[in-house]
Amino acid sequence: MLVGLTCLLVIIFYAHKSDAYVRINVGLGLFVVALLVVPVLNAVYIKDQVGLYAGFYATVGAIGLSDIADALVQGVLIGAVG
């Protein structure tokens, strides 16, 4: 929640520097990357082993990246509608 609020504040203060379609595409791209990080990490690095904390940290990072992407897309869409 805090990550989303921070990203929305950054978007509000720097909204005049970029176009809306760029932020929407960047946000959706980051969201796709965040969705693909965990399965790819499991297939390549973890391979269903128990006790690897790097996978946990990568999953937490992917959740944060997903929040950032969500804030980018929602901030632009709400700004475009309102």
N, C-alpha and C positions, 0 to 999 in steps of 0.2 A: 504494500500500500504506500509506503514511504517512497519507494522507488518510482512508482507511478506519479505521485504528487510532485516529486522533484523534476521528473521529465516534463510534466505539464507546465511547471513554472518556467523551465528553460524554454519551452515552446512559446509561452506567452511573452517572455522578454525578448526573444530573438525571432519572432514570427516574420518580421519584415525582411529578413535576410535570405529566405529561400521560398520557393513556390510550394504549394500544397501537394501537387502530384509527386514531387520528389520525396517529401516526407512520408507520404502514404506508401510509396514503393519501398523506401528504406525500412519502414516499420514492418511491412509485410515480409520483406526479405529477411529481416532479423527474426521474425516470428517463425519462419520456415526453418532457419538455421537452428533456432532453439528447439524446435520439434525434432530435428534430425540428430542433434548432438547425442542424446541418451541412447537410442538404438545403435547408432554407429559406434559409439564408445563401448557398448556392451559386446558388439560383434567383433571389434578389432582388438581392444585392449583387455577388457575384463574377462571375457569368455566364460561367464558363469562361475567365476571363482569367488569365494567368500573371504571377506576381510580386506579388500582393497578400498581404501578411503578416497583414492583419487576419483573413483567413479561417483562417490557421494558428493564430493566437492564440485565435480563437473555438473552434476544434476542440480545442485543448488545454484550454480552459476547460470545454467540454462533457464532456471525459473526466473532469476533476476533479469536475464536477457529477454525473456518472454514478457516480463512486466514493462521493460523499456519500450519494446516494440508495440505493445498494447497501448501505452501512453502516447506514443507517436501517432498511431493511426486514429485513436479515439479523439485526441486533441485536434487533429486536423479536420476530422469529420464533424465534430461539434462546432468548430469554428466556421466551417463552410456552410453549415445549415443555419446557424444563428447569425 
